[in-house]
């Protein structure tokens, strides 16, 4: 009998195992079956009709649960309900508070939050929610508090203040956490009420429950973040005491990082950096990752330790070691977080991130394409030149599987790598061009084109290969703006290639196959090539004539204009050649607005047959200054009943006021009229204010130089900062003018009371400069002469107030002028044919590369182009590309190569290009 019982038991076990195995097998096949959404047949009409069940007696909990689930599903799917329908649903749902079913009550809370009742409706359920908040059922208490935070009228917050304060310190962690979340929501509407709970919140920060501690710390930060000192006190005190919750610890790490990034206080920095360093040894994986991530974020801001492996004086090797370990984690999210942090670090400290390269390479075959892409872009930023081909080949295999955001990251990494290793341009440009031919959005195409244009501009050997890639792209380009930009770039770059004729076909195809915008750009590109390549003029002229009957007015007018001038150039008309170069050049020595005004005047005066003299037109800067001066001289009409305009505040910075007055030029025009100097010509430019006294001096003085072709006006901007003192007849006395300068006249400030500002002017004429491009240096002794009157003194006495010397340098004759990104090279090459170049080697007395570059930019008073004004840390040499407009409207470009030599210190080679040899010589000397 015992044997039979054993056999029966064994048979039963086998039967159960077989059934379980069959069930599991069927379960595993679920993924292979076609998924059907059980809610796909739901519609708003049937839900609204069935909502009558909310009024049934007794309430059917199962039926109501099902209906509430369908309502939430429709709302989440974006179904739109009218205001009346929402109101009816809300009133129906409130009737379900009568049921005591826990599951149904939780669904009621969810639906009320989703329906978002108005202030006029919410009072219906307020009493029920407050009743639940004080019930013995912890589930009801916690959920009702969360609902109250979403629907509560701010005016009623004070009424439930004591209930919420009690709930914060409740023993049940669910209730306590819900009250803290409610506080975060109410802090946005009634912060004064929430601030009363600060003692209870600080008590719950030490809670043994991790979620309560997390929410308490988050709410405490919200209350203190407006007070910097209080926030620092909270963060530092928390950092000294370890928190039990890993989530709260992560939150505190983030707050400590924000504090370190916002302010550099030695005591706070020491405490928080020690805390972050200790978090690297925390037993929780998420805390150690957050601490390592904090070190990487701070590394981007700490420029002092950029060349090493320290952050704010602390070694970050441990942080990178942790990230390196996380790269080999079996958890995909940990691997992704680690590689993403290292990718960010590689942007500022590639040397530090490169320590993890050996563990990044296995991630190239990671199943998650985002992780693999981040690993690749990081390796591209930190890898060696020998690995470039392998990396590019690897990413080409899954480029189509990643999102647009990561594609942009890859393109930028490839662009940076090509600039870092110019010898690999063929592989990298081939990768960029192959992606240009693939399908993609306008944004990714634009980034690819930008990358190719930048590489062509920076890597001379890549020019012809890159131009061919761009020509192939415009054959099938579906974005007119991109095509137009490429055609403009081809027009500038093609003439400098060894065989410009082979690019003509690609450009001409755009003239016969594209829309009007692209056709017009193609006409310009062909004309620019013809201007610089004399042997191609006849061919280009023939191609342009084929499009002379274009159906677009703009395209037809451009073809007729360029063809007419080009025909004269083919006939060896020297005047036409010069005019053609000016016609195709984007550089003009005069203001186009001034040209328009002159043409309008000629038409109104009936003198259309008179030849316009372009030499008499002012520059763009001079025209703008004159327009501002005229606008300032016109009286502003005062509105009836409006108060009189207020005087400028005495606390306003003198430099800012001086700059505003210089830009207006109204007072300058009046002064020149009073001095009878109406034949000075147009104002060329105005220099920035330069202080001649300390900012704490009794009378602060700044000099503003207004430059004309043969004259200069010195404006002394004086501020009286002595209370009870009045200055009268304030005049400027200059010494050391002869022989290069002659004073023609001066104006004085009539009266200058306390906290008032005024300008005294001196008109000077140049007696030299014909052989130096108009540059006349000078250093004048300067002093103010005035009558000083104390308060109650009507007579006063004469006094002199010496100031620093007024110096005139080469930079004063230059006006900084910016160029578009990448345009410097094309303008530089234009000046090769049309101008001259002078080079000078200099030995500078500076200890750092940055100081030498800054000095050259400041001395020449020119604008750094293509982001070359900033020196990369750790470099031994730097090339600054500078642009400006010299006195008389001449465009000037400068290439300044600055380097550090072990024997000679800081050295520089400055090359200047302009149309005038004298101007170039004046700049470099």
C-alpha positions in Angstrom: 0.0 0.0 0.0 2.9 2.4 0.9 4.5 1.6 -2.5 1.2 2.5 -4.3 0.9 5.7 -2.5 4.5 6.7 -3.4 3.8 5.9 -7.1 0.6 7.9 -7.0 2.4 10.9 -5.5 5.2 10.6 -8.2 2.6 10.4 -10.9 0.9 13.5 -9.6 4.2 15.4 -9.5 4.9 14.4 -13.1 1.5 15.6 -14.2 1.9 18.9 -12.5 5.4 19.4 -14.0 4.0 18.7 -17.5 1.2 21.1 -17.1 3.6 23.8 -15.8 5.9 23.2 -18.7 3.1 23.4 -21.2 1.9 26.6 -19.6 5.4 28.1 -19.7 5.8 27.1 -23.3 2.6 28.8 -24.3 3.6 31.8 -22.3 6.9 32.1 -24.1 5.1 32.1 -27.4 3.2 35.3 -26.4 5.8 37.5 -28.0 5.4 35.7 -31.3 1.7 36.3 -31.4 0.3 39.6 -32.8 -0.5 41.9 -30.0 -4.1 43.2 -29.7 -5.0 46.2 -27.6 -8.0 45.3 -25.5 -9.0 49.0 -25.2 -8.7 49.9 -28.9 -12.5 49.7 -29.4 -13.3 52.2 -26.7 -15.0 55.5 -27.7 -16.1 58.6 -25.8 -19.8 58.2 -26.6 -20.2 54.8 -25.0 -18.2 55.8 -21.9 -20.4 58.9 -21.3 -23.5 56.8 -21.8 -22.4 54.1 -19.3 -21.4 56.8 -16.7 -24.9 56.6 -15.4 -23.8 53.6 -13.4 -22.2 56.0 -11.0 -25.7 56.8 -9.7 -26.8 53.2 -9.2 -27.8 51.9 -5.8 -26.1 49.9 -4.6 -22.9 50.8 -6.4 -21.4 48.1 -8.6 -17.7 48.3 -7.7 -16.5 46.1 -10.5 -18.5 47.9 -13.2 -17.4 51.3 -12.0 -13.8 50.2 -11.8 -13.9 49.1 -15.4 -15.5 52.3 -16.5 -13.0 54.5 -14.6 -10.2 52.6 -16.3 -11.7 53.3 -19.7 -12.0 57.0 -18.8 -8.4 57.3 -17.9 -7.4 55.4 -21.0 -9.3 57.8 -23.3 -7.8 60.9 -21.5 -4.3 59.5 -21.8 -4.8 58.8 -25.5 -5.6 62.5 -26.0 -9.4 62.3 -26.4 -11.0 65.7 -26.0 -13.9 66.2 -23.7 -16.0 69.3 -23.7 -16.3 71.4 -20.5 -19.8 70.2 -19.9 -18.8 66.5 -20.4 -15.9 66.9 -17.9 -18.3 68.5 -15.4 -20.8 65.7 -15.7 -18.1 63.1 -15.3 -16.7 64.8 -12.3 -20.0 65.1 -10.5 -20.7 61.4 -11.3 -17.3 60.3 -9.9 -17.8 62.2 -6.7 -20.8 59.9 -5.9 -18.5 56.9 -5.7 -17.0 58.3 -2.4 -20.0 56.4 -0.8 -18.4 53.1 -1.6 -15.8 51.7 0.8 -14.0 49.5 -1.8 -10.3 50.3 -1.5 -9.5 49.6 -5.2 -12.5 51.7 -6.4 -11.4 54.6 -4.1 -7.9 54.6 -5.6 -9.3 54.8 -9.1 -11.6 57.7 -8.0 -8.5 59.6 -6.8 -6.7 59.0 -10.1 -9.7 60.2 -12.2 -10.2 63.3 -10.1 -6.6 64.3 -10.7 -6.9 63.7 -14.4 -10.2 65.6 -14.8 -8.7 68.7 -13.1 -11.9 70.2 -11.8 -12.2 74.0 -11.7 -12.2 76.1 -8.5 -16.0 76.4 -8.7 -16.4 72.6 -8.8 -13.7 71.3 -6.5 -15.6 72.2 -3.3 -17.9 69.3 -4.0 -15.3 66.8 -3.1 -13.2 68.8 -0.6 -15.1 67.5 2.4 -14.7 63.9 1.3 -11.0 64.4 0.7 -10.5 66.0 4.1 -12.5 63.2 5.7 -10.3 60.6 4.0 -7.2 62.5 5.1 -8.2 61.9 8.7 -9.4 58.4 8.3 -7.8 55.3 9.8 -7.1 53.8 6.4 -3.5 54.8 5.5 -4.2 54.2 1.8 -7.1 56.6 1.9 -5.0 59.2 3.9 -2.0 59.1 1.6 -3.9 59.2 -1.7 -6.3 61.9 -0.6 -3.3 64.2 0.4 -1.8 63.7 -3.1 -5.2 64.6 -4.8 -5.6 67.6 -2.6 -2.2 69.0 -3.7 -3.5 68.9 -7.3 -7.0 70.3 -6.9 -6.8 72.5 -3.8 -7.8 76.1 -4.0 -4.8 78.2 -2.7 -7.2 80.2 -0.5 -8.2 77.1 1.3 -4.6 75.9 2.0 -4.5 77.5 5.5 -7.6 75.5 6.5 -5.8 72.1 6.1 -2.4 73.4 7.2 -2.4 71.6 10.6 -3.6 68.3 9.0 -0.7 68.3 6.5 1.8 69.3 9.1 0.8 66.3 11.2 0.9 64.0 8.2 4.5 65.0 7.5 5.7 63.4 10.8 3.3 60.4 10.5 4.8 57.0 11.3 3.5 55.5 8.0 6.1 56.3 5.3 3.4 56.4 2.6 1.5 59.1 4.4 4.6 61.1 5.3 5.9 60.9 1.7 2.6 62.0 0.3 2.4 65.0 2.6 6.0 66.1 1.5 5.0 65.7 -2.2 1.9 67.8 -1.5 4.2 70.4 0.0 6.3 70.5 -3.2 3.2 71.1 -5.3 1.7 73.8 -2.9 5.1 75.6 -2.7 4.5 77.0 -6.2 1.1 78.6 -5.2 1.2 79.2 -1.4 4.9 79.2 -0.4 4.2 81.0 2.9 2.0 78.1 4.1 4.7 75.5 3.3 7.4 77.5 5.0 5.7 77.0 8.3 6.5 73.3 8.1 10.2 73.7 8.1 10.7 72.1 11.5 8.7 69.0 10.6 10.5 68.8 7.3 14.0 68.9 9.0 12.8 66.2 11.3 11.8 63.9 8.5 15.1 64.4 6.7 16.5 62.0 9.4 13.8 59.4 8.7 14.8 55.8 8.5 12.6 55.4 5.3 14.5 56.1 2.1 11.6 57.6 0.1 10.6 59.9 3.0 14.1 61.1 3.4 14.4 61.7 -0.4 11.2 63.8 -0.5 12.1 65.7 2.7 15.5 66.8 1.3 13.9 67.8 -2.0 11.3 70.0 -0.3 13.8 71.5 2.1 16.0 72.5 -0.9 12.9 74.2 -2.5 12.3 76.2 0.6 16.0 77.3 1.0 17.1 77.8 -2.6 16.1 81.5 -2.6 18.5 82.2 0.4 22.1 81.5 -0.7 23.6 81.4 2.8 20.8 79.3 4.3 21.1 76.9 1.3 24.9 76.6 1.8 24.3 75.9 5.5 21.8 73.1 4.7 24.0 71.5 2.1 27.2 71.6 4.2 25.4 70.3 7.3 23.9 67.4 5.4 27.2 66.6 3.8 28.8 66.1 7.2 26.1 63.6 8.2 25.6 60.5 6.0 22.1 59.9 4.8 20.5 56.4 4.9 18.6 56.7 1.6 20.8 56.3 -1.6 18.2 58.4 -3.5 18.6 61.2 -1.0 22.3 60.8 -1.1 22.2 61.2 -4.9 20.1 64.3 -4.5 22.5 65.8 -2.0 25.4 65.1 -4.4 23.6 67.1 -7.1 22.9 70.0 -4.7 26.5 70.0 -3.6 27.6 70.1 -7.2 25.3 73.1 -8.0 26.7 74.9 -5.0 30.3 74.4 -6.1 29.5 75.5 -9.6 27.7 78.7 -8.5 30.2 80.0 -5.9 33.9 79.5 -5.0 34.1 79.8 -1.2 37.1 78.1 0.3 35.4 76.7 3.4 32.3 75.4 1.6 34.5 74.1 -1.2 36.6 72.1 1.2 33.6 70.5 2.9 31.7 69.6 -0.2 34.7 68.3 -2.2 35.5 66.0 0.8 31.9 64.9 0.8 31.9 64.1 -3.0 35.2 62.3 -2.6 33.7 60.1 0.2 30.7 59.3 -2.0 33.0 57.7 -4.5 33.4 54.9 -1.8 29.7 54.6 -1.0 28.3 51.0 -1.0 25.4 52.1 -3.4 26.1 51.9 -7.1 23.9 54.9 -7.9 25.6 57.1 -5.3 29.1 56.3 -6.6 28.0 57.0 -10.2 26.4 60.3 -9.2 29.6 61.4 -7.4 31.8 60.4 -10.4 29.4 62.4 -12.7 29.7 65.4 -10.3 33.5 65.3 -10.6 33.2 65.3 -14.4 30.8 68.2 -14.4 33.1 70.3 -12.1 36.1 69.4 -14.4 34.5 71.3 -17.2 34.5 74.5 -15.0 37.9 74.1 -13.4 40.1 75.7 -16.0 43.1 75.8 -13.6 43.4 72.0 -13.5 42.5 71.4 -17.2 46.0 70.2 -18.0 46.1 67.6 -15.3 43.9 65.1 -13.4 42.7 67.4 -10.6 39.3 69.1 -9.9 39.4 72.0 -7.5 42.6 70.6 -6.1 41.2 67.0 -5.7 42.4 64.0 -7.7 39.7 62.8 -10.0 41.5 59.5 -10.9 39.2 57.6 -8.5 36.2 59.0 -10.3 37.4 57.9 -13.8 38.3 54.5 -12.4 34.7 54.0 -11.1 33.3 55.0 -14.6 35.8 52.6 -16.2 34.5 49.8 -13.9 30.9 50.7 -14.8 31.7 50.3 -18.5 32.0 46.6 -17.9 28.8 46.3 -15.9 26.2 43.7 -17.0 23.4 46.3 -16.6 22.8 48.2 -19.8 21.7 51.4 -18.0 24.9 51.5 -16.0 27.0 51.1 -19.1 25.0 53.9 -20.9 25.4 56.3 -17.9 29.1 55.7 -17.6 29.9 56.2 -21.3 27.7 59.2 -21.5 29.5 60.8 -18.6 32.9 60.0 -20.2 31.7 61.5 -23.5 30.9 64.8 -21.7 34.3 64.7 -20.0 36.1 64.1 -23.3 34.9 67.4 -24.6 36.9 69.3 -22.1 39.6 66.8 -20.9 40.2 64.2 -23.5 43.5 63.2 -21.9 41.7 62.2 -18.7 38.9 60.3 -20.5 41.4 58.5 -22.7 42.5 56.4 -19.7 39.3 54.4 -20.2 39.7 53.7 -23.9 40.6 50.1 -23.5 37.2 49.4 -21.8 35.3 51.6 -24.3 36.2 49.6 -27.4 34.2 46.5 -26.4 31.1 48.8 -26.2 31.4 49.4 -30.0 29.5 46.1 -30.4 27.0 46.8 -27.6 23.5 45.7 -28.4 22.2 49.2 -27.5 23.0 51.4 -30.5 23.0 54.6 -28.3 25.6 53.1 -26.0 27.7 52.0 -29.0 27.4 55.5 -30.6 28.5 57.3 -27.5 31.4 54.9 -27.2 32.5 55.7 -30.7 32.2 59.5 -30.4 34.2 59.3 -27.2 36.9 57.3 -28.8 36.9 59.7 -31.8 37.6 62.5 -29.3 40.2 60.6 -27.3 41.6 57.9 -29.7 44.8 57.8 -31.6 45.3 58.5 -35.3 46.0 54.8 -36.0 42.4 53.8 -34.9 40.6 56.3 -37.1 39.8 54.0 -40.1 38.6 51.2 -37.9 36.3 53.4 -35.9 34.8 55.0 -38.9 34.2 51.6 -40.6 32.5 50.4 -37.4 30.1 53.2 -37.1 29.2 53.2 -40.8 27.5 49.8 -40.2 24.9 51.1 -37.7 24.6 54.8 -38.6 21.1 54.2 -40.0 19.9 52.6 -36.7 20.6 55.6 -34.4 18.5 58.7 -33.8 19.1 62.1 -35.3 20.5 63.4 -32.0 23.3 60.8 -32.0 23.9 61.3 -35.7 24.7 65.0 -35.0 27.1 64.0 -32.2 28.9 61.6 -34.6 29.2 64.3 -37.3 30.7 66.8 -34.8 33.1 64.2 -33.4 34.3 63.4 -37.0 34.7 67.1 -37.8 36.8 67.6 -34.7 38.9 64.5 -35.4 39.6 65.7 -39.0 40.9 69.0 -37.6 43.0 67.1 -35.1 44.4 64.7 -37.6 44.5 66.4 -41.0 46.2 63.4 -42.6 43.1 61.3 -42.2 40.8 63.7 -44.1 40.1 61.3 -47.0 38.6 58.6 -44.8 36.6 61.1 -42.7 35.4 63.2 -45.6 34.3 60.0 -47.4 32.3 59.1 -44.3 30.6 62.5 -44.3 29.9 62.5 -48.0 28.4 59.0 -47.9 26.0 60.2 -45.1 25.1 63.2 -47.2 23.7 60.9 -49.9 21.6 59.0 -47.3 18.1 60.1 -46.3 18.0 62.5 -43.4 16.5 65.6 -42.0 17.5 69.2 -42.9 19.3 69.5 -39.6 21.6 66.6 -40.1 22.3 67.6 -43.7 23.2 71.1 -42.5 25.6 69.7 -39.9 27.2 67.5 -42.5 27.6 70.4 -44.9 29.0 72.6 -42.1 31.5 70.0 -41.3 32.7 69.6 -44.9 33.0 73.4 -45.3 35.0 73.8 -42.1 37.3 71.0 -43.0 37.9 72.4 -46.5 38.6 75.8 -44.9 41.0 74.5 -42.3 42.8 71.6 -44.1 44.3 72.8 -47.4 44.9 69.3 -48.7 41.2 68.5 -48.4 40.0 71.3 -50.6 39.6 69.7 -53.9 38.2 66.4 -52.5 35.8 68.2 -50.3 34.6 70.5 -53.2 33.9 67.4 -55.3 31.8 65.9 -52.5 29.8 69.1 -52.2 29.3 69.2 -56.0 28.0 65.6 -56.0 25.6 66.5 -53.1 24.0 69.5 -54.8 23.1 67.2 -57.8 20.4 65.6 -55.6 20.0 68.2 -52.8 16.3 68.8 -51.9 16.9 71.7 -49.6 17.3 75.0 -51.5 18.9 76.9 -48.6 21.6 74.3 -48.3 22.2 74.3 -52.1 22.4 78.1 -52.2 25.0 78.1 -49.4 27.1 75.5 -51.1 27.0 77.4 -54.4 28.2 80.5 -52.7 31.0 78.6 -51.1 32.0 77.1 -54.5 32.1 80.5 -56.0 34.7 81.6 -53.5 36.8 78.4 -53.4 36.8 77.0 -56.9 39.0 79.7 -58.4 41.8 78.6 -56.0 41.8 75.0 -57.2 44.2 73.5 -59.8 41.4 72.8 -62.4 38.5 75.2 -61.8 36.9 74.1 -65.1 35.9 70.6 -63.8 33.5 72.2 -61.3 31.6 74.4 -63.8 29.4 71.5 -65.0 28.0 70.9 -61.5 27.2 74.6 -61.1 25.7 75.0 -64.5 23.3 72.1 -63.9 21.8 74.0 -61.1 21.2 76.9 -63.5 19.0 74.8 -65.7 17.4 72.3 -63.2 16.6 74.1 -60.0 14.2 76.7 -58.7 14.7 80.5 -59.0 16.6 80.9 -55.6 19.2 78.2 -56.5 19.4 79.5 -60.1 20.3 83.0 -58.9 23.0 81.5 -56.6 24.4 79.5 -59.5 24.6 82.7 -61.7 26.6 84.4 -58.9 28.9 81.4 -58.4 29.7 81.3 -62.2 30.3 85.0 -62.3 32.7 84.9 -59.3 34.7 82.1 -61.0 34.9 84.1 -64.2 36.1 87.1 -62.3 39.1 85.3 -60.8 39.8 82.9 -63.7 40.4 84.9 -66.9 40.8 81.8 -69.1 37.2 80.7 -68.3 35.5 84.0 -69.0 34.4 83.1 -72.5 33.1 79.7 -71.5 31.1 81.2 -68.5 29.8 84.0 -70.8 28.5 81.4 -73.2 26.8 79.5 -70.4 25.2 82.6 -69.0 23.8 83.6 -72.4 21.9 80.3 -72.5 19.9 81.4 -69.5 19.3 84.9 -70.7 15.6 84.2 -71.3 15.0 82.8 -67.8 11.3 83.2 -66.6 12.4 84.7 -63.2 13.0 88.4 -63.2 15.8 88.3 -60.6 17.7 85.5 -62.4 17.3 87.2 -65.8 18.5 90.6 -64.5 21.6 89.1 -62.9 22.5 87.2 -66.1 22.1 90.4 -68.2 24.2 92.5 -65.8 27.0 90.0 -65.5 27.0 89.1 -69.2 27.3 92.7 -70.2 30.2 93.4 -67.9 31.8 90.1 -68.7 31.7 90.7 -72.4 33.6 94.0 -71.9 36.2 92.1 -69.8 36.6 89.6 -72.7 37.2 92.6 -75.0 40.1 93.7 -72.7 38.4 96.7 -71.2 40.5 97.5 -68.2 37.9 99.8 -66.6 35.3 97.0 -67.0 37.7 94.5 -65.3 38.1 96.8 -62.3 34.4 97.4 -62.1 33.7 93.7 -62.5 35.8 92.9 -59.5 34.0 95.5 -57.4 30.7 94.2 -58.7 31.4 90.7 -57.6 33.1 91.6 -54.3 31.0 91.7 -51.1 33.3 94.4 -49.8 32.3 98.0 -50.3 34.1 101.1 -49.0 30.8 103.0 -48.7 27.4 102.6 -47.2 24.7 101.1 -49.5 22.1 103.2 -47.7 24.1 106.3 -48.5 24.3 105.2 -52.1 20.5 104.8 -52.1 20.0 108.3 -50.6 22.3 109.8 -53.2 20.4 108.2 -56.1 17.1 109.4 -54.7 18.5 112.9 -54.4 19.6 112.8 -58.0 16.2 111.7 -59.2 14.5 114.4 -57.2 16.9 117.1 -58.4 16.6 116.0 -62.1 20.3 115.4 -62.4 20.1 111.7 -63.5 22.8 112.3 -66.2 25.4 113.3 -63.6 28.1 110.7 -62.8 28.0 109.6 -59.2 31.2 109.9 -57.3 31.6 106.8 -55.1 34.6 108.4 -53.3 32.3 111.0 -51.7 30.1 108.4 -50.1 30.6 107.7 -46.3 31.4 104.3 -44.8 28.7 102.3 -43.2 29.9 103.2 -39.7 30.0 106.9 -40.5 26.6 106.8 -42.1 25.1 105.1 -39.1 26.7 107.6 -36.7 25.4 110.5 -38.8 21.9 109.0 -38.8 21.9 108.7 -35.1 23.1 112.2 -34.7 20.3 113.5 -36.8 17.8 111.5 -34.9 19.1 112.8 -31.5 19.0 116.4 -32.7 15.3 116.1 -33.6 13.1 117.0 -30.6 11.0 114.2 -29.2 7.3 115.2 -29.1 6.0 115.3 -25.6 2.7 113.6 -25.0 0.0 115.7 -23.2 0.0 115.0 -19.5 3.3 113.1 -19.6 6.0 114.1 -17.0 9.2 115.7 -18.0 12.0 113.3 -18.9 14.2 112.4 -15.9 17.9 113.2 -15.7 20.3 110.2 -15.8 20.8 108.5 -12.5 24.0 109.5 -10.8 24.8 105.9 -9.9 25.0 104.9 -13.6 28.4 103.6 -14.6 30.4 106.5 -16.3 31.8 104.1 -18.9 28.3 103.1 -20.0 27.1 106.7 -20.2 30.1 107.7 -22.2 29.5 104.9 -24.6 25.9 105.9 -25.1 26.8 109.5 -25.7 29.5 108.6 -28.1 27.2 106.4 -30.2 24.5 109.2 -30.4 27.0 111.8 -31.7 24.5 114.5 -31.2 26.7 116.7 -29.1 29.6 116.3 -31.5 27.5 117.7 -34.4 26.5 120.7 -32.3 30.1 121.4 -31.3 31.5 121.2 -34.8 28.8 123.7 -35.9 29.8 126.1 -33.1 33.5 125.8 -34.0 32.7 126.4 -37.7 34.2 123.1 -38.7 31.7 122.0 -41.3 34.2 120.8 -43.9 35.8 117.9 -42.1 34.1 115.3 -44.2 32.2 112.3 -42.9 32.9 110.8 -39.5 34.9 107.6 -40.0 34.4 106.0 -36.6 34.4 106.6 -32.9 36.7 104.8 -30.5 35.7 103.3 -27.3 36.0 105.4 -24.1 39.4 105.2 -22.3 39.7 106.3 -18.7 42.3 108.9 -17.9 41.8 108.8 -14.1 41.1 106.2 -11.4 37.4 105.3 -11.0 37.6 106.5 -7.3 39.0 110.0 -8.3 37.3 113.2 -7.3 36.7 114.1 -11.0 36.6 111.1 -13.3 37.7 111.8 -16.9 37.4 109.6 -20.0 38.6 110.4 -23.5 36.6 109.5 -26.6 38.3 109.9 -30.0 36.2 110.8 -33.0 38.2 110.0 -36.2 38.0 111.9 -39.5 40.2 111.5 -42.5 42.5 114.5 -41.7 41.2 115.6 -38.3 40.4 114.2 -34.9 38.1 115.4 -32.2 39.0 114.5 -28.6 36.0 114.4 -26.3 36.8 114.6 -22.6 33.9 113.2 -20.7 34.0 114.6 -17.1 32.0 113.4 -14.1 31.9 115.5 -10.8 31.7 113.1 -7.8 32.5 115.6 -5.0 29.5 116.7 -3.0 29.1 120.4 -2.5 31.5 121.3 -5.3 30.5 123.0 -8.6 32.9 123.3 -11.6 32.4 126.1 -14.1 34.1 126.7 -17.5 35.8 123.3 -17.6 38.3 123.4 -20.5 40.9 120.9 -21.7 44.6 122.0 -21.9 46.8 119.8 -24.2 50.6 120.0 -24.5 53.1 118.3 -26.8 51.0 118.6 -30.0 53.6 120.0 -32.3 54.8 119.2 -34.9 52.4 116.5 -36.0 49.2 118.0 -34.7 47.6 121.5 -34.6 44.7 122.6 -32.3 42.0 124.3 -34.3 39.5 125.0 -31.6 37.9 123.8 -28.3 34.7 123.9 -26.4 34.1 124.0 -22.7 31.6 122.7 -20.2 29.7 125.7 -18.8 28.7 124.3 -15.4 29.1 120.9 -13.8 27.4 120.3 -10.4 27.7 117.3 -8.1 26.8 113.9 -9.8 26.5 115.6 -13.2 28.5 114.7 -16.4 29.6 116.8 -19.3 31.9 116.8 -22.3 34.6 119.2 -23.4 35.9 118.9 -27.0 39.2 119.7 -28.7 39.5 119.8 -32.5 42.9 118.7 -33.9 44.3 118.6 -37.4 46.9 116.2 -38.7 50.1 117.8 -40.1 51.6 114.5 -41.4 50.5 110.9 -42.3 50.7 111.1 -46.1 53.3 108.3 -46.2 51.9 106.2 -43.3 48.4 105.5 -44.5 47.0 108.4 -42.5 48.4 107.2 -39.2 49.9 109.9 -37.0 50.9 108.7 -33.6 50.9 111.0 -30.6 51.2 111.3 -26.8 49.7 114.6 -25.4 50.0 115.9 -21.9 46.4 116.7 -20.7 44.9 118.6 -17.8 41.5 120.2 -17.0 41.3 123.9 -16.2 38.2 125.1 -14.4 36.7 127.5 -11.8 36.0 125.6 -8.6 33.1 126.8 -6.4 32.3 125.4 -3.0 28.7 125.5 -1.7 27.8 129.1 -0.7 30.8 130.5 -2.5 29.9 132.7 -5.5 33.4 133.7 -6.5 35.4 130.5 -6.5 39.0 130.1 -7.7 40.8 128.7 -10.8 42.3 125.3 -10.5 44.1 122.8 -12.7 43.5 119.0 -12.6 46.1 116.9 -14.3 45.1 113.6 -15.9 47.0 110.8 -17.7 48.5 111.4 -21.1 46.3 111.0 -24.2 48.0 108.5 -26.5 47.2 108.0 -30.2 48.1 104.6 -31.6 47.5 102.4 -34.7 44.5 100.8 -33.1 42.7 104.2 -32.9 42.7 104.3 -36.7 41.1 100.9 -36.9 37.4 100.0 -36.4 36.8 96.3 -35.4 34.6 94.5 -38.0 33.4 91.0 -37.7 33.1 88.5 -40.6 30.8 85.6 -41.0 32.0 82.2 -39.9 34.5 80.8 -42.5 34.5 84.0 -44.6 38.0 85.1 -43.5 39.8 82.8 -45.9 37.9 83.9 -49.0 38.4 87.7 -48.1 42.1 87.0 -47.4 42.5 85.4 -50.9 40.7 88.3 -52.5 43.2 90.7 -51.0 46.0 88.6 -52.4 45.0 89.6 -55.9 43.7 93.1 -55.2 46.0 94.2 -52.4 49.4 93.8 -50.7 50.9 91.9 -47.7 53.4 92.9 -45.1 54.9 90.6 -42.5 56.7 91.5 -39.3 58.3 89.3 -36.6 58.0 90.5 -33.0 59.4 89.5 -29.6 56.8 90.0 -26.9 57.4 90.4 -23.2 54.7 88.0 -21.9 54.9 84.8 -19.9 51.8 83.2 -21.3 50.4 82.6 -24.8 47.0 84.0 -23.8 48.5 87.4 -22.7 50.4 87.7 -26.0 47.3 87.1 -28.1 45.1 89.4 -26.0 47.8 92.2 -26.3 47.9 91.9 -30.1 44.1 92.0 -30.4 43.8 95.0 -28.1 46.7 96.9 -29.7 45.4 96.5 -33.2 41.8 97.0 -32.1 40.6 94.3 -34.5 37.8 91.7 -34.3 38.9 88.0 -33.9 37.3 85.8 -36.6 36.3 82.1 -36.5 36.6 82.0 -32.7 40.3 82.5 -32.8 40.3 85.1 -30.0 40.3 82.3 -27.4 43.5 80.3 -26.8 43.1 76.6 -26.3 44.7 75.5 -22.9 47.9 73.6 -23.1 48.9 74.7 -26.6 52.3 76.0 -27.6 51.1 78.1 -30.5 48.0 79.9 -31.6 46.9 81.7 -34.8 44.6 84.7 -34.4 42.6 85.8 -37.5 41.7 89.5 -37.2 39.5 91.8 -39.2 38.8 95.5 -39.2 38.1 98.6 -41.3 41.0 101.1 -41.5 40.6 104.9 -41.7 39.1 105.7 -45.1 37.1 102.5 -45.3 39.8 100.0 -46.3 39.2 96.4 -45.3 42.2 95.0 -43.4 43.0 91.4 -42.3 45.7 90.2 -40.0 47.1 86.7 -39.3 49.0 86.7 -36.0 50.9 83.5 -35.2 51.9 83.7 -31.5 54.0 81.0 -29.9 56.2 80.2 -26.9 59.9 79.7 -27.5 62.1 78.1 -24.8 64.9 80.6 -25.4 63.2 83.8 -26.6 59.9 83.5 -24.7 56.8 84.8 -26.4 57.3 85.5 -30.1 54.9 86.5 -32.9 54.7 86.7 -36.7 52.1 89.3 -37.8 51.0 89.4 -41.5 48.7 92.1 -42.6 46.8 92.4 -45.9 45.0 95.5 -47.3 44.8 97.3 -50.6 47.3 99.9 -49.5 50.9 99.0 -48.7 51.2 102.0 -46.3 48.3 100.8 -44.3 49.8 97.3 -44.0 53.1 98.7 -43.0 51.4 100.9 -40.3 49.6 97.9 -38.9 52.5 95.6 -38.4 54.9 98.3 -37.2 
